[in-house]
Amino acid sequence: SRGYASFIITFNGYDDIPDSVFDIMDLRKYVQGLFSRVPHLFFYMANMPEVRDNLLLCICDFEKIGKNHGLSYEALLEMPLEDPDS
């Protein structure tokens, strides 16, 4: 379909900040604004899983519970989540 997987987004000027994209409030607000204007933005996003994951984390509420204890980004993504209702 027209435009599918044709869009790439990057953020410049934050290389000196050790935080992840989704930890930087200005970027979270920007990405949330993009999705409020274009709710189907993921349809247009190029197949770049790390970029997609970071954008998804920008629009989600999350609670940071501690450091990653040296785990890689991939290992953190594969960790099972606990059900808060159990």
C-alpha positions in Angstrom: 0.0 0.0 0.0 1.1 3.5 -0.7 3.6 4.9 1.9 3.9 1.6 3.9 7.3 1.3 5.7 8.6 4.5 4.0 9.2 6.7 7.0 12.3 6.9 9.3 12.6 9.2 12.3 15.8 10.0 14.2 16.7 12.4 17.0 19.8 14.5 16.9 21.4 16.6 19.6 21.0 14.1 22.4 24.3 12.2 22.0 25.7 13.6 25.2 22.8 12.5 27.3 23.1 8.9 28.5 19.3 8.4 28.8 17.2 6.4 26.3 15.0 8.2 23.9 11.9 7.4 25.9 13.5 8.8 29.1 13.9 12.3 27.6 10.6 14.2 28.4 11.0 16.6 25.4 11.2 13.6 23.0 8.3 11.8 24.7 6.1 14.9 24.3 7.2 15.3 20.6 6.5 11.7 19.8 3.1 11.8 21.6 2.2 14.8 19.6 3.1 13.0 16.3 0.9 10.1 17.3 -2.0 12.4 18.3 -1.8 13.9 14.8 -1.1 10.6 12.9 -2.4 7.7 15.0 -1.5 5.2 12.3 2.2 6.3 12.2 3.5 2.8 12.7 2.0 1.8 9.3 4.5 4.3 7.7 7.5 3.5 9.9 10.4 1.6 8.2 11.1 -1.9 9.6 13.6 -0.8 12.2 12.6 -2.6 15.4 14.8 -0.5 17.8 13.3 2.7 16.5 9.8 1.3 16.6 10.3 0.1 20.2 11.6 3.5 21.3 8.7 5.3 19.7 6.2 2.8 21.3 7.9 3.4 24.7 7.5 7.2 24.2 3.7 6.9 23.9 3.3 4.4 26.7 3.1 5.0 30.4 5.8 3.1 32.3 7.4 3.0 35.7 11.1 2.8 36.0 11.9 0.5 38.8 15.7 0.5 38.7 18.8 0.1 36.7 19.1 -2.6 34.1 22.0 -4.2 36.0 24.2 -4.5 32.9 21.6 -6.3 30.8 21.6 -5.5 27.1 18.7 -3.8 25.4 17.7 -7.1 23.7 17.8 -9.0 27.0 15.6 -6.4 28.7 13.0 -6.7 25.8 12.9 -10.5 26.2 12.3 -10.4 30.0 8.9 -11.7 30.9 6.6 -9.2 32.5 4.8 -9.9 35.8 1.0 -9.7 35.9 0.2 -7.0 38.5 -3.1 -8.7 39.2 -1.7 -12.0 40.2 
